[in-house]
């Protein structure tokens, strides 16, 4: 990048940061309940996915042996939880961005 182009991109980044800071200070921007709920559910699903990966025999500790010692269920549950965490996390990020854009539009 040339010096001039780099300076322009730096000005754009600074302007965006200033706008975000200004919107947060001057408006009552809050994420929607759905965004917060999706964020919390994504965190819980991610926690359980990590917990299930750390302790591989967690299902047998409850006295349940649905896969007859095969171990497939112990791997399927963490993968499903990780997938749920990724999907809900993506939806939450999208919701937060939409809510923030609405706050900016309402301000103008």
N, C-alpha and C positions, 0 to 999 in steps of 0.2 A: 504494500500500500504506500502511496505517496504521502508526504507530510500533510498536504491539504485534505486529502480524503480521510486520513486517519483523524485529523482534527475535527472534521464534520461528523464522523461516526462517534467520536468521543462526546461532542456536543449533543447528539441525539440521545446517547445513553444517559448523560447527565440530565437532560430535559425530561426523559422518562422517569428517572429516579425522583426528580423534583416533583413531577406531577403525581406520582404515587404517594410520596410523602405528604404533599399538599392535600390530596383527596382524603388520606387517612386522618389528617388533622382537622380538616374543615367540614367533613361530612360525617354522618353517623353510619358509615359503611359497616355492615355486618354480613357475614355469609348466611345463606338461607339454612333453615333447619335440615333440609335434605342433604345439603353439602356437609354439614356437621355430622349428621347421622352416617353418611357414607364414609366420611373420614374415620369416625370411631369404629365402624364395622370393619373397615380395611385394616386398621391397626390390630383389632382383636383377631381377625383371620390370619394376619401375618404372624402374630404372636403364637397362635396355636399351630401354625405351620412349622415355625421354628422349634417349638416345644416338641412336636411330634417327630421332627427330624433328629433332635438331640436324644430323645428316649425312644428307641425303635420298638420296644416291646410294651408300649403304653397301653395297647388295647387288651393284652393278656392280663395286665394288672387289675383290670375290672372283672376278670373271670370270664371274659367273652372270647371265644375262639371261632370266629365265623369263617375264617379261611383255612382252618385245620392245619395251622402251623406253616402255611405256605409263605406268609409275609407279604403277599400282594396287597392286602387291605391296609397294612401299615404304611405302605408306600403310596397307595392311592389317595388316602385321606390327606396327607400333607401336600400332595400335588394339587388336589382339589382346593384346599384352603389357600395355597399360594396363588392359584388362578383367581379365586374369589377376591383375594387381597389386591391383586394387580388390577382387576376390572373395576372394583369399587374405588380404588385409589385414583384410577384414571378418570372415573366419573366425578369424583370429588374435586379433583383439580379443575376439570372443565366447569363444574358448577361454581367454584370459587372465582374463576376467571369471568364467567358470565355475570355473577353478582357484582364483581368489581367494575366491569364495563357498564353495568346499569347505573352504578353510583356515579361514575364519571359522566355519563350521558345526562343524568338527573341534575348534576351540578352545572352543566353548561346551559 
